[in-house]
Structures are given as C-alpha cells and as structure tokens.
C-alpha cells in the first residue's frame, strides 16, 4: 500500500467525527438510562449513565475494547452487567460492575463466547456459552455444545450448570414470570428454527414449535405474557414474512396479529404491564413503529415519531407507558428518544455531534432502484446520488454489497461515506440481491447451496443497469462489500472485471471450503445450511468451481483487501490466500491487516486509517479519466 498523505487525513477528518448515541437500558426504578457513546478523543464506544434528557453523560466503562451491551440489575439498579471481548476475537465475557466503586468482576468462563439473560425476578443471570477453539490456527472441535449456567452476580462462586444443549444457534432466552420455565429458540436459518420450553430447575427441554407434522418455519423474539400462559413471538410459518403472533400454551394454537402488514416484523417488545406490544416493521428497508393491544391483538394508533432506522426499544419498569429507543437517519448519526404512549409525545434525550463545517441535516437521502435480473426476478437497491449542481455530468459509482448473506441494505446514516458523496462526487448503489432479508422467505432462499452464483448474477444485472442509468458513469465503477459482501465483491471482480475499475474486499470469503474448515466450530453447521456442506462431494466440487480464489486469474483490476487478524468468523487466512493469488496477475493489490481487530474495525484509529486508504483507492480508480499508473 502507498503512504497516505496528510492531505487526505485533513480533508476527511470532519467526516470521521460523527458521534451519535444508542439506547442500552432503563434503570428499573428511576427515569435514568444506560447509553452507548464514543466521546471526543476516544477510540471506542463505551457505556454511560444518563440521568435526564439533555443531561451530562456519566462514563461507566473505560476500556481499550468497545462495550456496547449492558443492563442494570433489574431489581435495584445498584450495579450493571456488561459484555466485552478482546481485540475483536468475540470471546465475549460477562462482567458485573459495582456503580459505587466501578470495580468489575468476571462472571463467565474464559475462552468461551458468552451471553446473559436475567431471570424475571432479577436475582440471577442465565449465562449461555459456546467454546471457541481458534480453528484457523489449528484448533478442532467436532461436537459443539451450548452450556447454560445460572449465577447470582453478587456471588459468582454460586454458579451452577443447568443444561448442555446440542450444537450452536441457541438464543432468545426468556424466563416465565414465576421463573420456572425458560423459552428458548434454536436457530438454523431464518426459515428453520425451533422454540423450546426449558425447565429452569432441571434443564429438561420440550419442543413446542413448530408443531408436530408442521412445515419448517422461522421463529424469533419470544416473550411471555404476564400470566405465563402465552408466548408472543414472530414467525413466517403462515406466509412469506415474519408476522407478530401469540401462542397459547394450553390450546397449542398460534394466532397471527399482523397479517395486514405485508412486511417483516423485525423485532418487538412487550410493555411491563403486559398491555401493549411495540413492533418495528421493515417496510422495504425503511423502519416503521407499530403498536398493538396485547390482549385483543388489534393494532392501535401509530406512535408519532421521527422517520429513521429504529433500534433498542424497551419499556420502563415503573413509568409503564414510556418506551425508549435509538433512531438514526441519512441526516442523523443517531440519538436516544423516549415516547409517552398516554400523552403521545416524543422526548429527545441526546444530541449527536458533527464537526464544524459538516451539516448532516443537508445530507443526501437515497432513491429506490428497481430492476429485473437475468432471469426476470425483480430486485432492488438504494441509490445515493451526489448533488448534481456541485458535481455535474455522469458520476463514478461505488456498488457496495451487504453481508449476511441474509442481510439487507436499508435507509440509515452513511457515516464516513458521506465524504464520498459530498466531497468526491461519487454515487453509491446499495443492491439487495436475491438472498437478502426483507422481501420474503422465498426470495431469501434463492441463493442457497448450488444457487450461490445467482446472487452474483444479480450483481451483474445492476452493473449492466448502470450503462442506461441517467447521471451515472458505467465506465467508472468499483465494487465493494464486507463479510459475505466481500465474497460478492471478489466474485464480481472475477466475473465482471471488464466492467470495473477496482474492487474492495473487507473481511470477505475467498473460498467456501477453506472458510467452512476455518470458521469457528460453533458456526460451522449453521453456515453449511446456507452455503452447502463441503463434505458432500458434489457440493465440494461446486464450491471449488465458484471460489474466487480458484478463479483469481480473472481479476484484472486493482484489489484492496481489508482484514482483522482476530476475526473468528472469516479468518484472516481467507484474505491472505486471495492477496497472494491475485498478485500473480500483475495487478495492484493492497492488503490492510489490523492486529487488534476482528470481523470489522471497531477502533476509531483503525477505522480512520482504513477510510483514508479507501479514499486514496477511489481517487486512483474512479476520479482519473483513465486508470492511473500504480
């Protein structure tokens, strides 16, 4: 890689200083919040206490690694429980922090990936843990189990093992209000999961959904009614989309509440008095908030809140008509709000920061693009166009593929990428190729197994569309993407190099066989459902055939490969082998490896350098009339 000039760092600097806020948790007794934020001069996001809307943030955690998940003790709020890994290794550990001393105590076992859930009474934590064996560096584990333990955070030595669950994919633990049962979800794919009831004393489990002889279906977000006789959840069992539903444990009947909404219910929360359900609807990549009566199942008038991407909704324990949430939009890095259902009023708790000279409220909003793919399938994406008055003529394009692969490009704040739009005049196209979520389960399964290259062909359809799109320069295009999107970028560079000026691969898969062999063992079987089982000879032959690594000779454009050394999902070896292969083509290959990052860059200093480098890469590939000398 070339040296990065101070010119780029200085020009980009204002676009690296957006500092938004995210809602984390309510205090159980007071109108006080936990908020996620990165303060001025800090390298990572930490947890803060906020005692009033517009008040001063009180910093609670202060580590070199980011902290994004935390809860108050749900009884008195005298301490918090938070989660943290090291260097992006995802060996997440659970800690108790006493708020009076700020001292932390480890509650989970080392060398495991742990998560925690409170009992309903709030006297104990359920810790769920899977082993991490560092597969990419020689570790092996043929039989993966998920261990459930119960612990009083004030006496960690009291920890007792409750159950050993076979495989990975277990989550969404929810205690009944008498703490005798635990509802738990076992996930395999978005259209294939099971709901179990676990005895909280013996660990014995019983599968309740899907019912016997019922077809496979996806379930999510299980929550108990106040009388512990019903379970609220989301499911796509009855149709293409995830619907809000309620399951009666006595009658074993599943009743859908949101069939009139032709989009996914992506998450929901139940009010503390059990009377209302607050649901977030994914309407073609835009979030909508919907309110339901939990007893009748009927939809109530919609809350009047600003438009934007919504996350983190949670009802207050005492002020039962109040819920808090995070909200960002193309014009806002994100802030924390609360909404009073009774009064119908929204209250803003935080104000995001932007550097002087940068005006997010004037940032560009995207337009929806809808095209037909190679086989006539309708596909869509979001297109951000730079200001035509400031940047006349046809504009170069960055085509950025989302990860997942069952992710979705949605309308949200673009962060540093606003520099591309506002200062470089680059257009940004965010495709939702087949396999993306948000468009029904049939669409989501269209790239599974042997159909993997059909999603790449969708990417090719968008590249072909650029030649007829007004205001876009089909002769100056770079593809990029992260994780599975990194695979899409590499595959597009293999198949469509004549249409491209370059490609950026961030923590991407270069060969599905080596990826499946080296990803962490607890993830392997889950990923085989999506990508195929490399142990099957026919599937292995197919994977060998489509691997970007095995077709690297077809990449004729500059390539930029970005990777975290500690990534347990897509190990750094996927990047390393691709870099070595493409360099044989006598084309420029940049390789940026961060020793203290994992599946993405969480530290500001690293994210900044990666961004400076990408700006340089785009300058050399997209802003030159002819490809520049490297």
N, C-alpha and C positions, 0 to 999 in steps of 0.2 A: 504494500500500500504506500501511496505517496505521503509526504508530510502534509498536514492540514494547516493552512495558513491562518494567521491571526485575523485576516480579513473575514474569512468565513465565520470564525468564532464570534467576532464582534457583530457582524451583521445578523447572525442567527440568535444571539443572546436574548433579545426580548421575547422570543418565541419559546424559550426554554424555561421561563419563569412563571408560567401559569401555576397557581397554587389554589386548587379547589378544596372542597371538604366533602366527606362522606359520613352519613349517619351510621353508627355502630350499635348503640343500645340505649335504652331508657334506664334511669335509676328506678328501682322498684317503689320507692316511697316519695321521692321528690321530683320536681319538674327539672331534672338535670340529665344531661346526655353524655355519652361517650361519642367522640368524633374522631375520624381518621383525617390526618392532615400532614403536609410537609411544610415546615416553617421556613422562613427566609434563611438562606445559607445552609440548610440541612441537605443531606444526601439521600435520605429515605423517609417514607411516611411513617408516622408513629401515632399512638393513641393519646387523645387529650380529653379532659373533662371540661364541659361547657355548662355553666350554671344558669344561664339566661340567654334569651335571644339577643344577639348583638353583643354578648359579653366577651370577656377575655378568655382565651383558651389556656387551660392549665395542663402543662405537659405531664403525662404519667409515665410513659415508656420512653426510653432513650437508648437505642441500640444501633449498631452499625448495620444490622439487618432490619428490613421493614417489618412492621407489625400492623396487620390490617384487621384481625379478628379478635374480639374481646367481648366479655359480658360482665355486668355487675353480678355479684351474688344476689339471687332473686328474692332473698328474704329481707336483708337489711342493707345491702349495698356497701358494706364496710370494706370489701376487697373486690378485686376484679380477677377474672381468669382470662388469660390471653394465650395465643398460639404464635410460635416463631420457629423458623428453620435457620439454617446457616448457609450463606453463600448460594442460595437458590437450590439446595440439594433436596428440598421437600421432605426431609426427615423432620417433620413438624413435631415440635414438643409443646406440651401444655404446662403452663405455669400459673401459680397464684401470686398476685401482688397485693401486699397489705398497703392500703392507701395512706396510713399514718406514717409508715416507715419507708415506703417504696422498695421494700425488700421482696425479692422473688424467690419462690420455692418450686422446684420441679415436681410435677405430679405424674408424668408419664415416663415410660421406659425409653432409654436412648436407642438409636439405630432403628427406630420404627417411625412410620408415618401415622400420626395420631390426630384424632379429632375428639371433641367432647360435647356432651348434651346434659343439661340439668334434669334431675328428677322434677316432677311437678311441685313437690314441696320445697325444693331448693336446698335440700340438706346434703345431697351427694351429686357427684358427676358420674356419668357413664362415659368411659373412655374407650373408643374404638381404635384399634391399632392393627396395621399390617406391616410385615417385615420389609426392610429394604436391604437388598443383597449386593448392590453395585454390580449388576450383571455385566455391564460394559467393560468392567475391569476384572472379570474372572469369577464373580460370584454366581452361584446357581441355587435355585430352589424349585423343585419340581411340584411340590404340593403347597399351595398358598392357603393360609387360613387368616381369618379376621378374628382377633381376640377382643372380647368385651369384658371390661372390668368396672367395678363400682368403687368409688373412693370418696371419702369426706375430705375436701380440700384443706381443712384445718388440721387433719391428722393423716398425712399421706401414707403412713405405715398401715393404715386400716384398709388399704386396697385389697380387694378380693376379686378373683376371676369369676365371671358369671357364665360365659359360654365361649365356645370355639365354633365359628361359622365357616363353612367350607367356601374357599375361593375369595375373590375380591368383589367389589361392586356394592357392598353393603353401606347403607346410609339412611338419612332422614329419620333418625331415631326420635320417637315421640312417646313420652310417658302418659299413661292414663291418669286421671285426676286423683285416683287412690294409690297411684304408684305401684299397682300390682301387675300391670301389663305394659309392654313396650311395642308400639307399632314400628315396624322396620321395613325398609324397601331393599330388595336385591335387584340391582340394575345390571342388565346385559347390553341392551340397546334401548333407544327411545321408544321402540315399539315392542319390547320384550323385557318385562320386569315383573317381579312378584311382590306382593305385600304379605308380610308375616305378622303374627302376634307372638311375642316372646313373654314367657312367664318371668317376671322381674326377680323372682326368688330362686327358681331352679334353672333358668335358661332354656327350658324346653320350648320349642317353637312349633307353630302351626300356620300353614299357608292358607290364606283366606281369599286372595285374589291373584290371578283370575280364577273364577270358579272352575270346578272340575268340568272337563269337556269343552270349556270355553276357549276361544281362539286366543293366541298370544296378544298381549296389549301392553302399552306403556302406562305406568302409574307414577305419581310424584306428589310431594308436598303433604304427606299425611298428617292430619291434626285431629285431636279428639274433641268431641262435644263435651259440654260441662258435665253431663250425666254419664259420660264414658260409655254410652250405648251406640254412638255413631262415630264414623270417621269421615271427615271431609278430606277430599283429595282431588287431584286432576288425573284424567285418563283420556286416551284416544281409542278406547275399546269400541266405542259406538260410532266412530267416524274417522275422518282424516285428521282432525285437530284435537289438541288437548282441551278437554272441557272440565269445568268445575262440577264436581259430583259429590254425593254423600252416600255412604254405605251403612246400612242398618245391620248391626251385628246379630240381632235377634232373628230378623226375617231373611237375612242374607241377600237383600235387594239393593241394587245400585241405582240411584236416581240422579240423572243429569240435570244441572241447574242452568247451564249457559248455552244450550243448543242454539239459541237465537243469535249467538255471536260466532260468525264464520272465521274465527282466527284462534290461535293458541292462547289459552290462559297460561302465562309463563310462570307465575307464582301468585300466592295469595296468603293472607294472614287472617286469623280469627280474633275478634275483639275479646278482651279479658272477661267481659260479662257474657260472652257466648252468643251475642245477639246479631252481630254483623260480620260479614266476610268482605274483605277488601282484596280485589283481584287486579292484577296488571295484565292487560291484553296486548299482545303483539300484533298490531294491525299493519301488516305489510312492512314491518321494520320500524314502525312508529308506536310508542307506548301510549296506552290509554288506561286510566284508572276507573274501575267499575266497583260498585258497592251492592251487596246482596243482603237480604234478610236471611239469617242463618236458620230460622225456624220454618218459614214458608218457602224459602228458596227463590223468592221473587227479587228481581233487580230493583234497587232503589235509585232515586235521582243521582246522577253522576256528580262526584265531587268537582268543584270548580278550582282546578289547579293549573299552573302554567304548563304549556306544552314542553315536552322533553323526554329524555330517557330516564326511567324511574327505577330505583333500586332501594333495598334495605327497609321496606315498610314494616313498622312494628307499632302495636297499640300500647298505650301507657297502662300500667297496672292499677293506678288509683284514678287518674282522670280518664275514665274508660272511653270517652268519646274522642280522645285525642290519639292520632297516629302520626308518626314521624317517618320521613323518607328522604332519600337523596334524589337530586334532579340535575341533569346536565342537558345541554342542547348545543347545536352548532355555534350558538352565540354565548355559551357559558361553560367554564371548566367544571362546574358542579358545586352545588350548595345544599345545605340541610334546611328542610322545611318541616313544619307540623301543620296538621289540618284538624280543625274542630268540627266534627260531624254535626253537632247540635246547632252551632252558630253559623256553620257554612263558611268559615273564614280560614284563610291560609296565613301562616306566620313564618317569615323567613328568619332563620337563626344565624346564618353565616353569610359573609360576602367574600367571594373569591377574589384573588389578586391577579392582576395583569400588569406587566411592566409599563412604565410611561411610554407613550407613543404607540401602544398597541390597543386597539379598541374592539374587543370581542363582540360587542353588540352590533358591529358592522360586518362581521364575518359572513361568509357565503353559506347559504343553505343549499342542499342538493336537489336535483330533479330526478324523478323516477324514470328509468330507461327500461323499456320492454321490447324484446326482440324474439325471433324464432330461431331455435338452434338447428343443427344439421339434420335432425330427424323431425323437425316441425314442433318440438316441445317449446312452449312459451317459457322464457327465462327472463330475469330482470336484474337490475342493479341500480346503484345510486351514483349519479354523476355530479361532481363539483366542477363548475366552470369558473375560471378566473374572470375578473372584471374586464369586459370587452373594451371599455373606454381606455383603460390603462394598458391593456395588452391586446392590441388589435391584431387581426389576422388569425390564421389557424394556429392552435396551441398544441405543444407537445403533451403527451398523455402518460400518466403512470397508472397502470392497471394492477390493482392490489387485491389479491385473493385472500379471503379469510381462512382461518384454521378450523379445526374441529375433527373431521370434516363437517360434522353436523353443527357447525356454527352458522352465523348469519351476519351479513353486513347491514347495519342498522343506522338510523339517523342519530348522531351523537356528536359530542365535541371532538374535533380533529386534532387538538393539541398542537404539537410542533408542526404538523403537516400543514397548518395554515400558512406557514412560511412558503411552502411550495406554491400555494395558490396566490397569496398576496404579494410576494416579493419576487418569485421566479416566473410567475405566469404559467404554471403547469396545471393542466386539468387532471383530475383524479377520478378514475372509474372504479367502483367497488362492486364487482359482479357477485350475484348469488346463483352459482351454478347448481346443477342437479346434485342432490345430496345435502343441500343446505336445509336448515330447520326453518320453520315459519310458514311453509307452504303445503303442509300436509305430509302424512307419513308415507304415502306412495311416492311423492317427489323425493322425500328424504332417503328412500331406499334405492333410488335409481342408479347409484354409483357403487353399490356394494359388490364385493368379490370380483368376478370376471367382468363387471361393467365399469371398472375403475376408469378406463380411458375415456368413457363417455363424458365425464365431467371435464376432462382436458379438452375434448372437442367443443364443449360449451365455451370454454375459454377462447378457443379458436374462432368460434362464432362471434364473440364480442370483438376480437381483433379484426375480423373481416368487416364487422359493422362500422368500425371506426373510419373506413375509407369513404363511407357515404354520410357520416355524421357531420352536420354543419359546425364549423368553427374548430374542428379537431384535425390535427395533422397526423394521419396514419403512417407517415414516413418517419416520425419521431416518437417511438413508443418503447417504454421499459415495463417489464412485468416484475412484480414483487409479491411477497407473501411470507407469513410466519407459520411455523409448525406444519400442519397439512398444507397451508397456503404456500409454504416453502417448497413442498413437493410440486404443487401446481405450477409455481414459477419455474422450477427446473424442468418439468415436463413440457411446459410451453416453450422454453428455450430449446429443448430437443426437437419438438415438432414444428415450431414456427419461427426459427431463427431468422429466415429471410424477412419477416415482418417486424423484427425487433431491433432496437439499438443496444439493449442490455437486459440483464436480469439480476434481481436481488433475492437471495435465499436466506431467510432468518430462521434458525433452528429447524430446518426442514428435513424431511425424509428423502434420502437419495436412493434407497433400495429397501423394499418392504421386507425382504428376507433378513437382511442384516439388522434392520430396525426391530423386527419381532424377536430376533435372537438376543438383542442387547437392551431392549427397553426393560424397565423394572418388572420383576416377575409377577407382581400383583396386578399389573396392567395387561399382561400378555394375552390371556384368554379373552379379555374384553375387546382388545384391538383385533383379534382374529375374527371376531364376529363381523366387524366392519370391513376389514381388508382381505380376509380369507386366511385359511390355515396353511402356513408354509410347509407343514409336514405332509400334506396331500401332494402327491407327485404332479398332478395336473395343475394345481394351483401354484406350486413352486415354479413350474415351467413358465406359467403365465407371468408371475412376478419377475422372474429373470428376464423375460421378454420386454416388459414395460419399464424396467428400472431405469431411471435417468442415469445411474452410474454405468450401466451396461450400454447406454446409448450416448455417452458423453461426447463421443467424436462428432456428433451432430450439432453440438453447441458451438456456434461461430461468432458469438457476440460476447462482449465483456461481462464478467460474472463477479458479483460481490456476495460473499458467503459470511454470515454473522452467526456466532455460536457462543453459548455459555458452557464453560468447562464442566460445571457440576450438574448439567441437565440430566435428570433421571428418566425423562420421557423420551426425548430424541437425543441419545448420547452424542457427544462431540465427534465420535468416530464417523457418524453419518456425514458431517461436514468435511472432516479431514480427507476421507476417501474421495469425495466429489472434487475437492480442490485439486488433489493430486492428479485425478483423471483428466479434468478439463485443461489443466496447464499443459498437457501434452498436445493441445490443439493450437498452440501458439497464439492464443488469445489472452488478453489480460484477465487475471483472476486475483481479486483482493480477498484476503481472509482476515477477519477480525474475531479474535478469541478472547473472552473475558474469563480470567481465572476464578473470579468470585461471583459469578452469575450462573443461573440455571436456565429454565425454559423461558427466556426473555430477560431483559435488563431492568432490574429493579432499583439500581443505584443511579442517582442523577448524573454523577460524573461520567459513568459508563454510557448512559443513555445519550448524554450530550455528545460525547465523542463519536458514538455510532451515528448520530444525526449529522454532525459536521461532515463525517465521511460520506454519508449518503448524499448530502448536498453537493459535495465535490463530484461524486459519481454521476449525479444527474446533470451537473454542469457540463461534464465531459461527454455524456451520451446524448443529452436531449437539447442543450442550448447551443450546440455547434450545428451549423448548417450541414456540414459533412462530419462524419466521425473523426474526432481529433486524434492526433498521434499520442500514444500512451507511453 
